[in-house]
Amino acid sequence: MNRQLSSDDDTEPANGLRWVVCGLLFFATTINYMDRQILGLLAPLLEVKIGWNETQYSNIVTAFQAAYAIGLLGFGLWIDRIGTKLGYAVAVVVWSFAAMAHALARSVPGFGIARAALGLGEAGNFPAAVKVVAEWFPPRERALATGLFNSGANVGAIVAPLIVPWLTEAYGWQTSFVVLGATGFIWVAFWCILYGPPPRASDRDRITAAEFDEKPIAPAWHALLGYRQTWAIIVGIGLTSPVWWFYLYWLPKFFNKRYGLDLLHLGVPLVVVYSMTCVGSMTGGWISSHLLRRGWSANASRKTAMTLCAVAVLPILFAADAPNLTVATLCIGLAAAAHQGWSANVYTLVSDMFPKQSVASVVGLGSMFGAVASMGFAQLTGVILQRTGSYWSLFAIAGLAYLVALGLIQLLVPRIAAIERKK
């Protein structure tokens, strides 16, 4: 029988080790986002050098999303079956090679192939990371841990605008892809040396005390899709992921077109936006974890945090027509911060409702739907900008997506709790 420990029992060795593990997840996510952010940063420059238009650029983005969607399904199931240590390492090796391969591209199809390879590898990051959190952290700490590692996305998006312009100006755009891509191999070395399961049985008991005692759900799509909880995750990720991808790929272009910022001057507003998202990611996770510690239910804690995030996104409705760069940057930064707080809680819902043996599969499945939706939104963005040049309708969609998603989640899962398995 599992030994139930109080919320104040922090004397286990895993108490320190699990935050080292969280640090590894943070750095992997940082590298992940540096590699995917480079294209958005260099888009204004490459638009001139390669000669693509808005529609062609959206096709390159879609190539990433299509491969990402396929990779999410494959990596989610694979990681649940072979484990996080090998699965995560393989994912990082694949995407690091793909990131470096961008330096060889000289045409729109070439960039499309490189982006597809990158998307396939990067798909392993979040299914693996969320599963690691479920393996190492008790339920009351999972949203905070998820928020912390997820803030690596924001750090990556901050570091890239600081490094890429300098590397590009000094050594050429190809060097930017090679240097940032190569950092993944350094991470893999540390991961292989440092990562392992919780070292003592008492640690595993402490982490899994509130877990499931029944036979786990088979990590298979047909089994998972039979649960309303799975569709709640699909909705929570699927309706909001396109907004985040829009920020990553089109914010540099928005600042360039709207305010005339070139590569050397894009860094400041992007650093402000993604610095705000660091705070949002950790705050969103902290809110629900704090409420749980105060005795709130998982249902009340998670949904309160998600509601606050959904409301905080709304000022982005005014970003397209903002009177100056500062106002636009702050509106977008607040919305992006709220998105990351939202994501920290949506990913944590998976381990709230599903046994950890199925966590990576559910995250992969939900993220796959998010990637498919992002493909559609990327195509829509290209068409709208090609025809109108206006970002107003795109920011309007970004502002309302979270409230719609929250309403649907409430309809699907009125109360967040461990699932009851189908007979």
N, C-alpha and C positions, 0 to 999 in steps of 0.2 A: 504494500500500500504506500502511496506517496506521502511524504512527510509535509504537512502544511506548515509553512513558516509565516510569521507575521510580516507586515510591511516594513517593520523596523529591523528585520534580521538581515543586516548587510555585512556579516562577518565572513561570508564564504569567499574563497579565493577567486571565484568567478566574478565577484563584485568589481574587482579591478580589471581582470582580464577581459570582461565583456566590453569595457569601454575602449580597450586596445582594439578589439575586433571592430567596434563601431568606427574607430579611427581609420581602419583599413577600408571599410565600406565608404567612408567619407572621401578618402583619397581616390578610390576607384571611380566614384561618381564625379569627382572633380575632373579627372582625366577624361572620362566619358564625354563630359560637356565641353571641355576644351576642344576635343577632336571634332565634335559636331558643330561647334560655334564658328570655326575658322571660315567656313564657306560663307556664312552670313556676313562676317566682317569684311571679307574680300570681294563680296558680290559687286559693289560699285566699281571696283578696279577690274575684276574679271569680266564684267559686262562690257567694258571697253576693249580689253585685250582679246577675249574670246568672241565677243560680238553677239551675245545672246539677248533676247528680249524678255519681257515679263512672263510670257507664256512658256518659253523655253526654260526659264529659271524655275518656274513652278513645276515643270516636268522633271527637272533634276531633283527638286525637293521630293516630288512624288515617288521617284525611284528609291530614295532612301526609305520613305514610309512604307512602300510595298514590301521591300525586303525586311524591314523592321517588323512588320506585321507577321510575316512568315516565320521570322526568327523567334518572335515571342511565343508562338505556339510550340515550336520545336524545343526551345531552350527551357520553357516552363515545365513541360513533361519530362525532359531529359534530366534536368537538375533534381526534380523530385525523385527520380529513379537512381541516379548515380551519386548524388550528394553535391554539396555546395563547393567543397574544396576543388575538385577537378573541374566541375562545370563552370565555375566562375573563372578559373585560370584559362580555360580554353576560350571562353568568350572574350577576355581581355586580349589574348594573343591574336585572335582573329581580327578584332576591330583595330588593333594597333598596326598590323600589317596593312589593313585597308586604308587607314588614315594616311600612312606614309605613301601609299600608292597614288594618292591624289596628285602628287608632284609629277607624275608621268602623264597626266591628262592634258590634252591640247585642244579638245573640242567638246561640244555639248554632250554627245554620246559618251565620250571618255569620262567626263565628270559624272554622268549618270551611272556608269558601271562602277566607278569608285564609290559613289554614294551608296549604291545598292549593297556593295560588299561591307561598307561601314555599318549600314543599318542592320545587316544580318548579324554581325558580331555584337554590336551595342545592345541588341535585344536581350542579351543575357544578363545585363546589369541589374535591373530592378527585380525580376523574379528571384535571382540569387540573393540579392541584398535583403529583400523582405523576408525570405526564408531564413537567412542567417539571424535576423532579428528575432524571429519566432523561436529559433533554436537556443538563443543565448539570453533572451530577456524575458522577465515575467510580464504578464499583461499590463500591469500598471505603469511600466516603463517603456512599452513598445512604441507609443506615439511619439514620445520624446526622442527615443533612439532613432526612429524613422525620420523625424524632423531634422535631427543632427546630421545623419548621413545624407539626407536629401538636400541639405544646405550645400553639399559639395557641388550640386548642379549650379548653384548660384556663384560659388567661388570660382568654378571653372569658367562661368560666363563673365566674371570680373577679371580673372587673370588673362584670359585670351585677348581682350581689347588692349591690355597693357603690354603684352608680349608681341602679338602678331604684327601691329604696325611697325614696331622697331625692327623685327626680323625681316619683314617684307621690304622696308626701306633700305636696310643695310645689306641684305643677302638675297632678296628676291622672294616672291610668294611661294615658290616650291619649297624653300627652306622652312617656312612656317609649318607646312604640313609634315615634313620629315621630323623636325625637332619635337613638335608636340606629340606626334604619333609614337615616337620612340620612348616617351616616358612610361607608356604602358608596360613595357618589358621590365622596367625597374620595379614597378608595383608587383608584377607577377613573382619576382624573386622574393620580395618580402612576404607575400601571401603564402607561398609554398613553405617558407621557413617558419612563419609565426602562427598560421591558422590551424586549428584543430577543434574537436568537439569539447564541450565543457569537461574539465579534467577529472571531476570527482562525482560519484553517484549522488552525493548530497546536493551538488550544484544542479544536476539535472532534475532532481526532485523539486528543488526550489523553483525552477523555471517552469516545470510542467505541472505543478500542483493544481492549477486551475484548468488543465487541458482535458482532453477527451480520453475516456477510458475504453470506449467502444472500438470496434474494428474500424480502421480508417477508410475514408472514401477512396475508391480507386482514382488515381490521377488521370482520368480519361475525359475527353470533352463531352461525350454523350452523357456521362454520369453527372458531371458538374453542371451542365446546362439544364438539368432537371430541377434545380433549386432556385427559388426566388432570390436568395442571397447572392448567388452568382450574377444574376441579372442586375441586382443593385450595384455590384462592383462594376459591371460593364457600363452601366449608366453613369456612375460617378466618375469613371476614368474616360469613357468614350465621348461624353459631351464636353469635357473640359480640356482634354489633351490637345485638341486642335488649337485652342487658344494659346497654350504654351509654345507649341511649335511655331505659331504665327509670330510670337515675340522673337523667338530665336532666329528665324530666317528673314523677317521683314522689318524688325525695328531699325537695324542699320540703314536699310533702304528708305524707311520712313524719315529718319532724321536727315538723311542725305537729300531727299527730294523736298521735304517740307522746310528745312532750315539750312540747306546748303552745306552740311558738314562733310568734309572729306575724311579719308582714312585716318589721318593724324589727329582729327578733332572729334571723331566719333567716340573715343574712349571715355570722356568725362560723363556724358549722359548715360552711356551703357553701364559704367561702373556705379553710378548712382542708382540706376534701376536694379541692378543685380545685388548691390549691397543691401538695398531694402528687402530683396527677396530672401537673403540670408536670415534677416531678422524675422521675416514672415514665416519661413519654414520652421525655425526653432520655436517661435511663439505659438504657432498653430499646434505643434506637437505638445508644447508645455501646457497649454490651456487644458486640453483634455486629460493629460496625465495628472495635472494638479487637481482637477475636479474629481478624478477617480480616487486620488489619495484622500480627498476630503469626504469620501463616502458616497459620491454620486455614482449612479449606475453607468455602465458602458454606453447605454443608449443615450442618456441625457448628456454625458460628457462629450461623446463624439459629435452628436448632432448640434449641441450648443456651439462647439468650436467651428463646425462646418457652416452654421448659420452666420456667425460673425464674419467668416471669410467670404461667404457669398455676398453679404451686404457691402463689405469693404471693397469689392471689385467695382461697384457701380460708378465711381467717379471717372472711370475710363471712357464713359459715354461722351465726355467733354474733351477728350484728348485730341481728336482730329482737328478741332477748331480752337484749340488753346491759343491764347493771345501771344504766348512766347514759349521759348524752349524750356524754361524752368517749370512752368505750369504743366506742360505736356509731359515732361520727364517725371514729375511727382505723381501725376495721375496714373501714368503707366506703371511706375514703380510700386505704387500702392496696390494696383491690381495684380501685378506679378507676384508681389509678396503674399497677397491673399491666396493666389493660386497655389503657392507652395505650402502654405498652411493647410489649405484644403487637401492637397495631395497627401501630406503626412497623415491625415486622419483617414482618408479613403483607403490608403494602403494598409493602415492598421486595422480597419474593419475586417480585412481578410482573416487575420489571425484571431480576431474577436469571434468570428463566426465559423471558421473552418479549422479542422485539425492540421497541425503543421506539416503532416505528410502530403497535404494537398495545396499548401500555401503558394508555392512557386507556380503550380499549374493554374490556379485561379488568377494570380497576378498576371501571368502570361496571357491567359485568355482575355481578361479585361483590357489589358494593354494592347492586345491585338486589335480589338474593336476600336480602341482609341487611335491606333495607327491607321486603320482603314478610314475612320472618320477624318483624320488629319490629312489623308490623301485627298479626300473630297474637298476639304476646306482649302488646301493648297491650290487645287485646280480652280476653285471658285475665286480665291484671292487673285490668281493670275488673270482670270477673265475680267474681274471687276476693275483691277488696276490698269489693265491694257485698254479697257473701253472708257473708263471714267477718270482714272488717275486719283480718285478720292478714297481715303481710308475711313470715311465716316461710318458706312454700313458695317465694315469689318470690326471696328471698335464697338459698335452697338451689339453685334453678335457676341463679342468677347465679354461685354458687360452683363448680359442676361443669361448666359449659359449656365452659370452656377446655381441660380435660383431655380431654373427649370430642372436641373439635375437633382437638387435637394428635394424638390417636390416629388419627383419620381421615386427617389430612394425611400422617402417616407411612405409612399403608396406600396412599394414592394416589400419593405421591411419596417413595419410600424414599431417593432421592438428589436433591438440588436441583442442577440443571444446566440449561444452555440446551436448549430443546426441540429434538427432531429432527422436522423437518417431515414431514407425511404426503405421500406421493406422489400 
